[in-house]
Amino acid sequence: MISRTIRSGQSLSHPGSIVLIGDVNPGGEVFAKGNVIVWGTLAGLVHAGNCGDEKAFIIALQLIPTQLRIAHHIACAPEQAPDTPRRVEIAYLQKNRIVIEDYNNTKNMLANLS
């Protein structure tokens, strides 16, 4: 667990799964061999499963990334209206595509990803 904000131009790499207490600002980057959980706003680039783990996932309190990567798959989050309520979201691979869903609708699915 790491408690800090990743600012523009900063990069954080981890050899396993990581829980980040703080934000990932636009221009900030987080890379992990395992899962990435951001207890804050994810507005930068995050690469989970960066050694090819297609079961890796990304969770954030607010998911508005510039880019998401899981294993060798890349996606950008859809545009959100400024008044969109905050909600915990998860990004994971499904049929070779990164999908983003409300975490509360998918938390039982996590048992199958492990």
C-alpha positions as CSV (number, residue, x, y, z in Angstrom):
1,M,0.0,0.0,0.0
2,I,1.3,3.4,-1.0
3,S,-0.1,6.7,0.2
4,R,0.7,9.5,-2.2
5,T,-0.5,11.4,-5.3
6,I,1.1,10.6,-8.6
7,R,1.4,14.0,-10.4
8,S,2.0,14.8,-14.0
9,G,5.4,13.5,-15.1
10,Q,5.7,11.1,-12.2
11,S,5.7,7.3,-12.6
12,L,5.2,4.5,-10.1
13,S,6.1,0.9,-10.9
14,H,5.4,-2.1,-8.7
15,P,6.4,-5.8,-9.0
16,G,2.9,-7.1,-7.8
17,S,-0.5,-5.7,-7.1
18,I,-0.7,-2.2,-5.6
19,V,-3.2,-0.2,-3.6
20,L,-2.6,3.5,-4.0
21,I,-4.2,5.8,-1.4
22,G,-4.3,9.1,-3.4
23,D,-4.9,10.3,-6.9
24,V,-3.3,9.6,-10.3
25,N,-3.3,13.0,-12.0
26,P,-3.4,13.5,-15.8
27,G,0.2,12.9,-17.0
28,G,0.9,10.5,-14.1
29,E,1.5,6.8,-14.7
30,V,1.2,3.7,-12.6
31,F,2.5,0.3,-13.8
32,A,2.0,-3.0,-11.9
33,K,2.5,-6.7,-12.6
34,G,-0.8,-7.4,-10.8
35,N,-3.9,-5.4,-10.0
36,V,-4.1,-1.7,-9.4
37,I,-6.6,-0.2,-6.8
38,V,-6.7,3.6,-6.6
39,W,-8.4,4.9,-3.5
40,G,-8.9,8.3,-5.2
41,T,-9.3,9.7,-8.7
42,L,-7.6,7.9,-11.5
43,A,-7.1,10.6,-14.2
44,G,-3.7,9.4,-15.7
45,L,-2.4,6.2,-17.3
46,V,-2.6,2.9,-15.4
47,H,-1.2,-0.4,-16.7
48,A,-2.2,-3.5,-14.7
49,G,-0.9,-6.9,-15.5
50,N,2.0,-5.3,-17.4
51,C,3.8,-8.7,-17.7
52,G,0.8,-10.1,-19.6
53,D,-1.6,-11.0,-16.8
54,E,-5.0,-10.9,-18.5
55,K,-6.8,-11.5,-15.2
56,A,-5.5,-8.3,-13.7
57,F,-8.0,-5.5,-13.0
58,I,-8.1,-1.8,-12.1
59,I,-10.4,-0.3,-9.5
60,A,-10.8,3.4,-8.6
61,L,-13.1,5.6,-6.6
62,Q,-13.4,7.8,-9.7
63,L,-12.2,6.4,-13.1
64,I,-11.5,9.1,-15.7
65,P,-8.2,7.9,-17.1
66,T,-6.3,9.2,-20.1
67,Q,-5.5,5.5,-20.8
68,L,-6.0,2.1,-19.3
69,R,-3.9,-0.9,-20.1
70,I,-4.5,-4.5,-19.0
71,A,-1.8,-7.0,-20.1
72,H,-1.4,-6.1,-23.8
73,H,-4.8,-4.4,-24.2
74,I,-5.3,-0.7,-24.4
75,A,-8.4,1.5,-23.9
76,C,-9.4,5.0,-23.1
77,A,-12.4,5.8,-20.8
78,P,-15.5,7.2,-22.5
79,E,-16.2,10.9,-22.1
80,Q,-18.2,11.6,-18.9
81,A,-20.5,14.6,-18.3
82,P,-19.1,16.9,-15.6
83,D,-22.1,16.3,-13.4
84,T,-21.7,12.5,-13.4
85,P,-21.9,11.2,-9.8
86,R,-18.8,9.6,-8.4
87,R,-18.9,5.8,-8.1
88,V,-16.4,3.1,-7.7
89,E,-15.6,1.5,-11.0
90,I,-13.7,-1.6,-12.2
91,A,-11.9,-2.2,-15.5
92,Y,-11.2,-5.7,-16.5
93,L,-10.8,-7.9,-19.6
94,Q,-13.8,-9.6,-21.1
95,K,-13.5,-11.3,-24.5
96,N,-10.2,-9.5,-25.3
97,R,-11.7,-6.0,-24.6
98,I,-11.3,-3.8,-21.6
99,V,-14.7,-3.1,-20.0
100,I,-15.5,-0.6,-17.3
101,E,-18.4,-1.2,-15.0
102,D,-19.8,-0.1,-11.7
103,Y,-17.9,-2.1,-9.0
104,N,-21.1,-2.8,-7.0
105,N,-22.5,-4.7,-10.0
106,T,-19.4,-6.8,-10.4
107,K,-17.8,-7.5,-7.0
108,N,-18.9,-11.1,-7.0
109,M,-17.0,-11.5,-10.3
110,L,-13.7,-10.8,-8.6
111,A,-13.7,-14.3,-7.0
112,N,-13.6,-15.7,-10.5
113,L,-10.6,-13.5,-11.6
114,S,-8.3,-14.7,-8.8
